[in-house]
């Protein structure tokens, strides 16, 4: 039986607006201290930096959507740049960026709906939250909210820099990306777009006595009942900054994702028939 939101575009929009209103009410009642203050001057200690290539070869995705994404990311970056996350505060992507509308200059970009690529105004913001999440994994910040689509491997690898399975999925405003600062130090996010890369830094008032490393292990593609699936395990290690000893090792994700692109793009060295 179809859900109400699947009956028609009108019912879908009604369901979306209901979820948006509900999230606003929940936030108002929750009493969360959101990180809203910004500071142009960088905090002294660099925790992690990462550059995310904006235009990538993604199967058959229209490059027009990639160009549009570059515009939208350029509009969103200043909304986040410089934000301070003080002890006890929560960073919310959508609280800072707001709704991505055509009136604000956002353009149609690629989105994923029920495992199928489509397009919508402001599409492509997942790349922004992906960048934030990757930096956060290398810090002591707590991931308070994260959504993902690890059930699908949407695009063949093209200069992949981060392990498969650490991506995020966001949708205004009820699928948010949030970080909570449970430490005694203030953190700061610096981010900007130069048109080619979305460039980010996570900074802090002091360096902790350890660092975090995220790695991928046991990566392979399996053929199961005529369909290809991507498999891997993503681990996070806490390492003493002085001795280099591993203090703890945690399994973050163990994706088993259906491949949605042509099998010719699957690395032959990683194929495994089941």
C-alpha positions in Angstrom: 0.0 0.0 0.0 1.3 3.4 -0.9 2.1 5.9 1.8 0.2 9.2 1.8 3.3 11.0 0.5 3.5 8.7 -2.5 0.0 9.4 -3.8 0.9 12.5 -5.8 3.3 15.5 -5.8 0.8 17.4 -3.8 0.6 14.9 -1.0 4.3 14.5 -1.1 4.7 18.3 -0.5 2.1 18.2 2.2 4.0 15.4 4.0 7.3 17.4 3.7 5.8 20.6 5.1 4.3 18.6 8.0 7.7 17.1 8.8 9.3 20.6 8.6 6.8 22.1 11.0 7.1 19.1 13.4 10.9 19.5 13.5 10.6 23.2 14.2 8.3 22.4 17.1 10.5 19.7 18.5 13.5 22.0 18.4 11.6 24.8 20.2 10.5 22.4 23.0 13.9 20.6 23.3 15.8 23.6 24.7 18.9 22.9 22.6 21.7 25.4 22.7 22.5 25.8 19.0 25.8 27.1 17.8 25.0 30.4 16.1 27.9 32.8 16.9 30.6 33.3 14.2 34.1 34.6 14.4 36.2 35.6 11.4 39.5 35.0 13.2 40.6 31.3 13.2 41.0 29.5 16.5 44.7 28.7 17.1 44.8 24.9 16.7 44.0 23.0 13.5 42.3 19.7 14.2 41.7 18.6 10.7 41.4 20.0 7.1 39.9 18.5 4.0 39.2 19.6 0.4 36.2 18.1 -1.4 36.2 18.2 -5.3 33.0 19.8 -6.4 32.7 18.6 -10.0 33.2 14.8 -10.2 32.5 12.2 -12.9 29.4 10.5 -11.5 28.3 7.9 -14.0 25.6 9.5 -16.2 24.9 12.5 -14.0 24.2 15.7 -16.1 27.2 18.0 -15.7 24.7 20.9 -15.6 23.7 19.6 -12.1 27.4 19.6 -11.1 27.7 23.2 -12.2 24.5 24.1 -10.3 25.9 22.4 -7.2 29.0 24.5 -7.4 26.7 27.6 -7.2 24.6 26.3 -4.4 27.6 25.3 -2.3 29.1 28.7 -2.8 25.9 30.2 -1.4 25.8 27.8 1.6 29.4 28.0 2.7 29.3 31.6 4.1 26.3 30.6 6.2 28.5 28.1 8.1 32.0 29.7 7.8 33.5 30.8 11.2 30.8 29.3 13.4 31.9 28.6 16.9 30.7 25.4 18.7 31.2 26.2 22.4 31.0 23.5 25.2 27.5 22.3 25.5 26.4 23.7 22.1 25.0 21.8 19.1 25.9 22.6 15.6 23.0 22.2 13.2 23.6 22.4 9.4 20.1 23.6 8.6 19.9 26.1 11.5 22.8 27.9 9.8 22.1 27.3 6.1 18.3 27.6 6.1 16.0 26.5 3.4 17.7 26.3 -0.1 15.2 28.1 -2.4 15.4 29.5 -5.9 14.6 32.9 -4.4 17.8 32.8 -2.5 19.7 31.8 -5.7 20.0 28.1 -5.2 19.8 26.0 -8.4 18.6 22.5 -9.2 21.0 19.8 -8.2 21.1 16.1 -7.8 19.2 14.4 -5.0 18.4 10.8 -4.1 14.8 9.7 -3.8 14.0 6.1 -2.8 17.4 5.0 -4.2 16.8 6.8 -7.6 18.8 9.9 -8.6 16.7 12.9 -9.3 17.0 16.7 -9.1 15.7 19.4 -6.8 16.5 23.1 -6.0 19.5 23.1 -3.7 20.4 19.5 -4.5 24.0 18.6 -3.7 24.1 19.8 -0.2 25.0 16.3 1.0 28.6 17.0 -0.2 28.7 19.8 2.3 27.6 17.6 5.2 29.9 14.9 4.0 32.8 17.3 4.4 31.7 18.3 7.8 31.2 14.7 8.9 34.6 13.6 7.7 36.3 16.4 9.6 34.2 15.7 12.7 35.3 12.0 12.7 38.8 13.3 13.3 37.8 15.2 16.4 36.3 14.8 19.9 33.0 16.3 18.8 29.9 14.0 19.2 27.8 13.2 16.1 24.3 14.0 17.5 22.4 13.4 14.3 23.4 11.8 11.0 21.4 10.1 8.2 22.9 8.1 5.4 22.1 6.1 2.3 24.6 3.3 2.8 22.2 0.8 1.3 23.2 2.1 -2.2 26.5 2.6 -4.0 25.3 5.3 -6.3 28.4 6.2 -8.4 31.7 4.6 -9.5 34.8 5.7 -7.7 36.5 8.8 -9.1 39.4 10.1 -7.1 37.8 8.8 -3.9 39.5 10.3 -0.8 37.3 9.0 2.0 36.1 5.4 2.7 32.7 4.4 1.3 30.1 4.4 4.1 31.0 7.7 5.8 28.6 9.8 3.8 25.6 11.7 5.0 22.1 12.4 3.7 20.3 15.6 4.6 16.9 17.2 3.7 15.6 20.5 5.0 15.1 20.5 7.9 14.1 17.2 9.4 17.1 15.2 8.1 19.8 17.3 9.6 23.5 16.9 10.3 24.3 17.9 13.9 27.4 17.9 16.1 27.4 18.3 19.9 30.4 19.7 21.8 30.7 17.5 24.9 34.3 18.7 25.6 35.6 21.7 27.6 37.1 23.4 24.5 35.5 25.6 21.8 35.6 24.3 18.2 35.3 26.3 15.0 34.3 25.4 11.4 35.9 27.3 8.6 34.7 26.5 5.1 34.6 28.2 1.7 34.2 27.3 -2.0 36.6 28.4 -4.6 34.5 27.0 -7.4 36.7 23.9 -7.8 36.8 22.6 -4.2 34.8 23.0 -1.1 37.5 23.6 1.4 37.1 23.0 5.2 39.0 23.3 8.4 38.0 22.2 11.9 39.8 24.2 14.5 39.9 24.3 18.3 41.2 26.3 21.3 43.8 23.6 22.1 45.1 20.3 20.8 44.0 17.2 22.6 46.6 14.5 23.6 45.4 12.2 20.9 44.4 12.1 17.2 41.8 10.1 15.3 42.3 8.0 12.2 39.6 6.6 10.0 40.3 3.7 7.6 38.6 1.2 5.4 39.2 -2.6 5.6 38.0 -5.7 3.9 36.6 -3.9 0.8 35.2 -6.0 -2.0 32.3 -6.3 -4.4 30.1 -9.4 -4.2 27.7 -10.8 -6.9 24.6 -12.0 -5.1 21.6 -13.3 -7.1 22.6 -11.4 -10.2 23.2 -8.1 -8.4 26.5 -6.5 -7.3 27.0 -5.2 -3.8 29.7 -3.2 -2.3 31.1 -4.3 1.1 33.6 -2.9 3.5 34.3 -2.1 7.1 35.1 1.4 8.4 37.1 1.7 11.6 38.0 4.7 13.7 41.2 4.6 15.9 42.1 6.9 18.7 45.9 7.3 18.8 48.2 8.8 21.4 49.7 11.9 19.9 53.1 11.3 21.6 53.6 7.5 21.6 51.6 6.6 18.5 49.9 3.8 20.5 46.3 2.9 19.6 44.1 3.7 22.6 40.9 2.4 21.1 39.5 1.0 17.8 35.8 1.2 16.9 33.8 -0.2 14.0 31.9 2.8 12.5 30.1 1.3 9.6 29.8 -2.0 7.7 28.0 -1.2 4.5 26.4 -3.8 2.2 25.3 -1.5 -0.6 23.6 -2.4 -3.8 25.6 -1.1 -6.8 23.4 1.1 -9.0 25.9 1.8 -11.8 27.1 -0.4 -14.7 29.3 -3.2 -13.5 32.0 -2.3 -16.0 33.1 0.5 -13.5 33.7 -2.0 -10.7 37.3 -2.5 -9.9 38.1 -6.1 -11.2 40.7 -6.6 -8.4 37.9 -6.2 -5.8 35.3 -8.5 -7.4 34.2 -11.6 -5.5 31.5 -14.0 -6.7 29.3 -15.4 -3.9 
